[in-house]
Amino acid sequence: MAKKRSGGGLTGTQQAAKFLGVSVLSGAVLAGIALPAAGALGLAAKGTVEGFDEIPSNLKTPPLSQRTTILDSEGGLLATVYSRDRKVVPLDKISPYMQKAIVAIEDGRFYEHGAIDLKGVLRAINRNAQSGGVAQGASTLTQQYVKNVFVEEAGDDPEKVAQATQQTIGRKVRELKFAIQVEEELGKKKILENYLNITFFGQQAYGIEAASQRYFSKRAADLTLGEAAMMAGLVQSPSRYDPINDIQEATKRRNVVLQRMADVKDISQAEADKAKESPLKLKVKSPKNGCITAVDGAGFFCDYVRKTILTDPVFGKTAEERQKLWNLGGLTVKTTLDPRAQAAANEAAVAKIYKNDPVAASVVQVQPGSGKILSMGQSRPYGLDQKQNQTTLNLAVGSKMGGTTYGFQVGSTFKPITAAAALEKGLSPAQSFDTPWKINIPEQDYTRCDGKPAGYANWEIGNELKSEEGSFDMTSALGKSINTYFAKLEQMAGLCETITMAKNVGYERELGKKVKELPSITLGAQESTPLDMATVYATFANRGMYCTPVAIESVKAANGDKLNVPQTKCSRAMSERTADTINQMLKGVVEDGTGTRAGLSDRDNAGKTGTTNDRKDAWFVGYTPNLSTAVWVGDDVGEKKSMYDLNIGGEYYDKVCGGCLPGPIWKIAMTGALNASETPGFAPISVPRAEKPKDKEKEGDEGPNKPNKPRKPRDGKPGDTNPFPGITLPPGVIGGPGDDNGRGGNR
């Protein structure tokens, strides 16, 4: 039985024997079995490696996890994201002082020995025997490098990390075997370069470049003698010698390195003494990692980009491949985010709603014709601190992309889709219906795409106000958002045709759900997302061409290779004439309809309000020929509450409506995002209107026997001054400026 010391440990001789067994036998002798006649001495020299397997490619060029840089469309920094904060640099971009310091303190005979240092092993045995413990190791820089490669590959997997660091003879043998091959194939300079790029220096910094930036806010190439000595000293124990937490301990360790450099003649004793007298002058740069660091409230967009890389097959066939790409990092991702639009969207989102208000706002902007997502803004800041009203829930998108599980009912913002379906079927914008305040329509009058009735019950539809009855054509019904009109219009256009049009314009894309074939869809009873709705309306602006939304313009890998990125896919959803007609009719919404408070005075613009039943969701979605913006306002926490009697953004609202809160937010976002010098107009088109009944042709908007007040032409035609020529509007149809007049789902 082995003798033990009084303290229960092994004697000095036994410790030496143990170290010899591990360091020499497991390293030299056992590994020597695989070498033809080389033996232990062959290992110490730079001899042959014949008989070994091929060296793994990861040891030649290790897959080092690096920081990913996310840029806006103009190349400005949006955010830096990493699982390892690292930037790989070549050896000629690393200070010569740093190269000498790390060799001096970690492996002074690095350039003289092979994969193992036999003299070092014997020296360590002697030192450990004298101390009565394992006071000194004998791993060479090459062996440390091999070990670091396996640890790096293990990532954050605790089980794999344990396997890569377990103190077993098998691992030591394997490590040494690869160290011999690395020496043969890479050479000393490349090993040193790789080592300095893979090593952990504390404070979340991996590799010398990131560490140099962290502690001194400078490039690794510019490190001075004293700075390099401090950095080299960190490797042995980054936490113990952390200069940020213990400047005295870090200084002592730096001085040890300086003296070692003098001992091995890398510097003179005078240089070492002078450097020892200088205090450590840190210039610490705080680590900035993740989408929480994104500028102008773009954290939600940044996270959308991350989700795109993790979910789109263009970045890898499997989820595992895509996750590996993201974790490996080193990517330069140029996005579609327009800095001007993002600043405007962020300003708009917080201008009318405070972060601690009972409701939240989402603002998202899309470029017609390209599908490029230009901005994503929210009234609640991006982050994890709920006490500061932060959230990571992206209200603009569905759950797959980090957003809501169910989306939001869209209210009357769906009605233009029904109108487009009707126009495509050949119905005229002059199609009018004389409707009462409330109507009942049998569900079996609506036919699903499989030819079956939509149901067998009676569907009761009502307008908010009793005064909202009479004769309306498509233009006036859109302008005043008349529910009963659109229930009848959908009946004529066809439920299946309406559903098909919704799919054509991308209505169901983000949530990934199948649209239910129910007549109530025309009143916006089904859910969607702000990104979906901005894309739907971008289709109108793009004269009927739907383009899938995209967030990434280009991606470069760490080695400079360009990666494939998702491309927008455009398809014709409706004819140009249909889209042009919708554009002219929706201009009326912002000119004298429910969206007057949102209208822009310096350019063609169009849009639609939407307020759902019980006012749980309020919308304004609108556009110019070159920008589409969707604004949603509602309760984003827990069970959705109705928006009555609320203080929002310092103002009191007895009832929130699409035109009175989302509308003004939309106006701020559009005004800030658009360049005043670019004012393209919608394609001019004559929109037919319903004729007035002859017996009422003298009654106008201002009452019987009074002339109609001239109004701005809606389609650019001279003389088209009456917004509703040929029809008499009952009292109360025209509400106050931009107000939904208390209407629920039809606004």
Buried (B, 14 or more C-beta within 10 A) or exposed (E): EEEEEEEEEBBBEBBBBEBBEBBBBBBBBBBBEBBEEBBBEBBBEBBBBEEBEEBBEBBBEBBBBBBBBBBBBEEEEBBBBBBBBBBBBEBEBBBBBBBBBBBBBBBBEBEEBBBBBBEBBBEBBEBBBEEBBBEBBBBBBBBBBBBBBBBBBBBEEEEBBEBBEEEEEEBBBBBBBBBBBBBBBBEEEBBBBBBBBBBBBBBBBBBBBBBBBBBBEBBBBEBBBBBBBBBBBBBBEBEBBBBEEBEEBBBEBBBBBBBBBBEBEBBEEEBBEBBBEEEBEBEEBEBBBBBBBBBBBBBBBBBBBBBBBBBBEBBBEEEEEBBBBBBBBBBBBBBBBBBBBBBBBBBBBBBBBBBEBBBBBBBBBBBBBBBBBBBBBBBBBBBEEEEEBBBBBBBBBBBEBBBBEEBBBBBBBBBBBBBBBBBBBEBBBBBBBEBEBEBEBBBBBBBBEEEEEBBEEEBEBBBBBEBBBBBBBBBBBBBBBBBBBBBBBBBEBBBBBBBBBBBBBBBBBBBEBEBEBBBBBBBBBBBBBBBBBBBBBBBBBBBBBBBBBBBBBEBBBBEEEEBEBBEBEBEBBBBBBBBBBBBBBBBBBBBBBBBBBBBBEEBBBBBBBBBBBEBBBBBBBBBBBBBBBBBBBBBBBEEBBBBEEBEBBEEEBEBBBBBBBBBBBBBBBBBBBBEEEEBEEBBEBEBBBBEBEEEEEEBBBEEEEEEBEEBEBBBBEEEBBBBBBBBBBBEEBBBEEBBBBBBBBBB
